[in-house]
Amino acid sequence: MFDSPGPRLFGLLPGVDFPAALVAGLRARLADAPPEAMARVELYVNTQRMRRRITELMTAEGAGFLPRIRLVTELPPVPGLPAPVPALRRRLELAQLVARLIEAQPDLAPRSALFDLADSLAELIDEMQGEGVAPEAISRLDVADHSAHWQRTQAFMSIVAPMFGADAPDAQALARMTVERLVARWQAVPPPHPVIVAGSTGSRGTTALFMQAVARLPQGALVLPGFDFDLPAAVWAGLDDALTAEDHPQFRFHRLLGMLDATPSDVRRWSSDAAPSPGRNRLISLSLRPAPVTDQWLTEGKLLPDLSGAAEAMTLIEAPGPRAEALAVALILRRAAEEGRRAALITSDRELTRQVAAALDRWGIVPDDSAGRPLALSAPGRLLRHVARLFGRRLTGEALLTLLKHPLTATGSDRGNHLRWTRDLELQLRRRGPPFPTGADLAAWAAGRPADGVADWAAWLGQLMDGLEAVRIRPLAEHVAAHLALTEALAAGPSRVGTGELWLKEAGEAALAAVTDLRREAPHGGELTPADYTDLFDAILARGEVRETVQAHPGLMIWGTLEARVQGAELVILGGLNDGTWPQLPPPDPWLNRQMRLKAGLLLPERRIGLAAHDYQQAVGAPEVVLTRAVRNAEAETVPSRWLNRLTNLMSGLPAQGGPEALAAMRRRGQEWLALAQALEAPGEAVPLARRPAPRPPVEVRPRQLAVTGIRTLIRDPYAIYARHILRLRPLDPLHRAPDARLRGSILHRILEDFVKGRPEATDRAAERARLMAIAGTVLADEVPWPAARALWLARLDRAADFFLEAEAAQGGSPVVLEEEGRAELAALGFTLTAKPDRIDVLPDGRLHILDYKTGTPPTKKQQEQFDKQLLLEAAMAERGAFRGLEVAEVARISYIGLGSSPKIEAVETDAALLGQVWEGLHALVGRYMVRSQGYASRRAMFGERFPGDYDHLARFGEWEMSDPPEPETVGAEGQAAGTVPDEETPAARRPLAQPAPEEAE
């Protein structure tokens, strides 16, 4: 095939369809050879997708022989080499070493970073083995001028050094050993048939070594993708310094040529294929010049032809946000599908690709996505991760229901009943708890239900969940066994047969392969805590992908940046062109800094940027190109990709070549797509915003009974009374129970009630304080299952205890009513007012003192006058004999006792005139709402706009402002019977969702 002496170096221009040009070059060189000559060609390519595309192109031309196509990682076998150490085993061994390092030097990193450090260390060892860097190169580094951290790394690397000379090498070490022996064998007996490496840049040391050997074979050749034939010799010569040139797209070719003692002029054209736009290639090449020589823009920019032709097939979309960018890209792909064109979206932003795929789904278009789906986000992956988090922790109701509602749970049993019982259990946990359910709690709940099988279901569930919190440090093998046993039991369900659908389909098979690998290597993992095991398992699943079989559109592709070399698309969209996305920022290296890497002969962090730059240069040369970015993401404004920034700056600075006009035309074409995306999102007709509601229901259905706290709500947010008492809508308690202010208030009331009820006749202050704290400890232990909350609340009460006892001593009264309900009738209105005072004392003069305990700040006197009339109303009720066992007596004063962070007492002296005024105001308020014309306005007089209400979403607060006037609207039929809406005491009102309203919690 080849007559010229080696090394043979060929290149293809950026933008050329590389697989098609490669196949055309092969056929041209073998045109006069017999058909079987093609079968003797040994062709090495860089990706599986490249191999498939070459096969498709060759078979499309009819029957014939194919070359032997292999990946550059699929080297010919060399006898005498040992089997490599599994990658997972090596990482587990390294994790144990890193764990000991963290234990010895805790300032190195937190324990949660253990497996991230082990992974980065494994990658460093792989890189050292691939680049042929011995551990001695690290130990010889002079780190005197570096911080102590790097000196510690150097010492630690000496501990890891024995792994380099182990009898069982790592995969990278074995690959290099294979190449070295292969090179030696080829030097003695070179293969007589053609050997070609195509599509690789030689960025890895082992691959570069293999490519050198192939280039020197009698029938060997390299075909370089995206070789810049327009780059001047002076720029090639300036790529010697890796510190300044590593991020240039042609740097890897420069280094490879140096290894072969060749120059750029030695690289010949593989085929006669011309670039789709030579002028654009020159423009892009100039824009990507290394930073030290960007002054060449001033001289070489003037030599460029008119840029209107170079930018004619380019579009620049600068979207206001990610959603607009995704919609514009989806519209472009849809247009390509309608026109029968082959189009590809190339990006490293997986969030963008998911949004584009979702947008295409509205038209029933499924693109061919090369990346697949993360295994951790698949159904089996999610279930496995949920189960891993159960060990070593108390089971919460939220975690339990997350498992029970998972689509794979109980797929081996009667899933219909399973879901029904899960729903009922959720209502139980929301209504009555407990926050941390146990097997006994589940059994007690099931015991009160009909015998429909729920008892067996609860017993099965309790048996699985009990005892998980007791798990502590144990060997990794035991963690894996327990984890998989529990996951499979949940998938099987109460039948305990099989594993349900856990390991089925592509996602189940991928998950099974991952856990099987972990189970096989678990004996090498040492002992782990449950938290360590969770971190390890998450790290393992994060590496996996699921490629599901879908009927994708044959002409629409979503590719990663590497696959830009597999081009063949007429239209290429380069998406997510923001710095940090494309190019992605190099990951931080906790082991070696940039200078140490350079001196040791390792790759610099800019290598990733340089590879991405080469992919960009290759893709942007396509026949038609769309460049997209979002100007702003969810957090802040974005920074355009450095390549896009260079391109726009260069074009803007070339007015003589029509650069600004060409750039404006690119943006104008992008604006057309953004306008279409905006039109796609626009509603067919304007959606009116909601008005501030003030519904006016029939008088017959309006509440005839409220608690005194309900009167406060009626004053501040009447709409909440409408929703709660007329519509019978009750907020559901959160599934994730937390020690909130409502619970803290009820706990404080119980503590003080127990303290006052059991108070001895005479005792000293110290004894009273001790008794108060003892009661608090007992109540908190019984009612608050959160240790941190118990400690915090006990400490708060301890700070307020002296204040409370001093206030008690100063009151001088005797408790006669504690948490007992009273009722007062407003006979003229047919209305009942109820109350449950915290405490009513009889003073020595026979008058009454009403007290209320607050865990926060008590209301001020002005607030009590206008809004918070709870105690004033209770005082008026007491003077009217509303409380059983309490003689009608005069109320001397009311007091709010605040026991929060700043204890204080808000006391108001009362008299007949004040309480009479309050009672008349109550009649006026209730009477006003007994008239049909009075509406229940939303958020009438809230304490603050930021204070949320339970029914704000129903009132559509946010679509209207607090300054908007309420707009009354008549609802319900006139003359509606009172029985239409169930009363508080009827069974219909006590349905499962019924919850005590917050305003009625005394």
RAJO-V540860 format. One record per backbone hydrogen bond with DSSP energy under -0.5 kcal/mol. NH is the residue of the N-H (numbers start at 1). CO is the residue of the C=O. If there is no record, write none. Layout:
BEGIN
nh = (NH NH)
co = (CO CO)
END
This chain:
BEGIN
nh = (7 8 9 9 10 11 12 15 16 18 19 21 22 23 24 25 26 27 28 29 30 31 33 37 38 40 40 41 42 43 43 44 44 45 46 51 52 53 54 55 56 57 58 59 60 61 61 62 68 69 70 70 72 74 75 81 85 90 91 92 93 94 95 96 97 98 99 100 101 102 103 104 105 108 113 114 117 118 119 120 121 122 123 124 125 126 127 128 129 130 131 132 133 134 137 138 138 139 140 141 143 146 150 151 152 153 154 155 156 157 158 159 159 160 161 163 164 165 165 166 169 174 175 176 177 178 179 180 181 182 183 184 185 186 187 188 189 195 196 197 198 198 199 208 209 210 211 212 213 214 215 216 217 220 221 222 223 224 224 227 227 229 231 236 237 238 239 240 241 242 244 245 246 248 251 254 255 256 257 258 259 260 261 262 266 267 268 268 270 278 281 282 283 284 285 286 287 288 289 293 294 296 297 298 299 300 301 301 303 304 307 309 310 311 312 314 315 316 317 317 318 319 319 325 326 327 328 329 330 331 332 333 334 335 336 337 338 339 340 340 341 343 343 344 345 346 346 347 347 350 353 354 355 356 357 358 359 360 361 362 362 363 364 365 366 367 368 369 370 370 373 375 376 377 378 382 383 384 385 386 387 388 389 389 390 391 391 392 393 397 400 401 402 403 404 405 406 409 410 411 411 412 413 415 418 419 420 421 422 423 424 425 426 427 428 429 430 431 432 433 433 442 443 444 445 446 447 448 448 449 452 457 458 459 460 461 462 463 464 465 466 468 470 471 474 476 478 479 480 481 482 483 484 485 486 487 488 489 490 491 492 493 496 502 504 508 509 510 511 512 513 514 515 516 517 518 519 520 521 522 524 525 528 533 534 535 536 537 538 539 540 541 542 543 543 544 546 547 548 550 552 553 556 557 557 558 559 563 564 565 566 567 570 571 572 573 574 574 575 575 577 578 579 580 581 582 582 585 590 597 598 599 600 601 601 602 607 608 609 610 611 612 613 614 615 616 617 618 619 620 621 622 624 625 626 627 628 628 629 631 631 633 638 641 645 646 647 648 649 650 651 652 653 654 657 658 659 662 663 664 665 666 667 668 669 670 671 672 673 674 675 676 677 678 679 680 681 682 688 693 694 695 696 697 701 702 706 708 711 712 713 714 715 716 717 719 720 721 721 722 723 724 725 726 726 727 729 730 737 740 744 745 746 747 748 749 750 751 752 753 754 755 756 757 758 759 768 769 770 771 772 773 774 775 776 777 778 779 780 781 782 783 784 785 787 790 791 792 793 794 795 796 797 798 799 800 801 802 804 805 806 807 808 809 810 811 812 814 816 817 819 822 823 824 826 827 829 830 831 832 833 834 835 837 839 840 841 842 843 843 844 846 848 849 850 851 852 854 864 865 866 867 868 869 873 874 875 876 877 878 879 880 881 882 884 886 887 889 892 892 893 894 895 896 897 897 898 898 899 899 900 904 906 907 908 910 915 916 917 918 919 920 921 922 923 924 925 926 927 928 929 930 931 934 935 936 937 938 940 941 947 948 952 955 957 958 959 964 967 968 969 971 976 980 981 982 986 989 990 990 991 994 1000 1001 1002)
co = (215 215 7 266 222 268 224 618 13 16 567 17 18 19 20 21 22 23 24 25 26 28 30 34 35 36 37 38 194 41 68 42 196 70 198 47 48 49 50 51 52 53 54 55 56 57 58 59 41 67 43 68 45 71 73 78 169 86 87 88 89 90 91 92 93 94 95 96 97 98 99 100 101 105 110 111 113 114 115 116 117 118 119 120 121 122 123 124 125 126 127 128 128 132 134 134 135 135 136 138 141 143 147 147 148 149 150 151 152 153 154 155 156 156 157 160 161 161 162 163 167 170 171 172 173 174 175 176 177 178 179 180 181 182 183 184 185 219 42 221 44 196 223 204 205 206 207 208 209 210 211 212 214 217 195 8 197 10 222 12 224 227 228 232 233 234 236 237 238 240 241 241 242 245 248 250 251 252 253 254 255 256 258 257 263 264 9 266 11 275 277 278 279 280 281 282 283 284 286 290 291 293 294 295 295 296 296 297 300 301 657 306 306 307 309 311 625 666 315 627 316 317 629 321 322 323 324 325 326 327 328 329 330 331 332 333 334 335 336 337 336 341 555 571 557 344 573 345 559 348 349 350 351 352 353 354 355 356 357 358 359 360 361 360 364 365 556 367 368 558 546 544 541 374 375 378 379 380 381 382 383 384 385 386 387 387 388 468 390 435 396 397 398 399 400 401 403 406 490 408 491 491 410 413 414 415 416 417 418 419 420 421 422 423 424 425 426 427 428 428 429 438 439 440 441 442 443 444 445 446 450 453 454 455 456 457 458 459 460 461 462 465 467 468 528 526 475 475 476 477 478 479 480 481 482 483 484 485 486 487 488 489 493 499 501 504 505 506 507 508 509 510 511 512 513 514 515 516 517 518 521 522 474 529 530 531 532 533 534 535 536 537 538 539 540 541 373 545 546 548 550 366 553 343 555 368 345 560 561 562 563 564 342 342 624 344 572 626 346 573 628 576 639 583 578 578 583 580 588 593 594 595 596 597 598 597 604 605 605 606 607 608 609 610 611 612 613 614 615 616 618 619 570 313 572 315 574 626 317 319 629 636 631 577 641 642 643 644 645 646 647 648 649 651 654 655 654 658 659 660 661 662 663 664 665 666 667 668 669 670 671 672 673 674 675 676 677 678 686 691 967 936 969 695 698 699 832 834 707 708 709 710 711 712 713 937 717 717 718 718 719 720 721 721 722 722 723 728 735 738 740 741 742 743 744 745 746 747 748 749 750 751 752 753 754 756 764 765 766 767 768 769 770 771 772 773 774 775 776 777 778 779 780 783 785 786 787 788 789 790 791 792 793 794 795 796 797 798 800 801 802 803 804 805 806 807 808 842 840 840 837 835 882 833 831 825 826 826 826 704 824 706 822 820 851 817 849 814 841 847 812 843 890 841 893 839 895 897 860 861 862 863 863 867 869 870 871 872 873 874 875 877 878 877 882 883 885 878 848 890 848 908 850 906 852 895 896 904 854 897 856 898 896 905 894 892 911 912 913 914 915 916 917 918 919 920 921 922 923 924 925 927 928 931 933 695 935 693 937 716 944 946 949 951 952 960 956 961 692 966 694 696 973 977 978 980 983 986 986 987 988 991 997 998 1000)
END
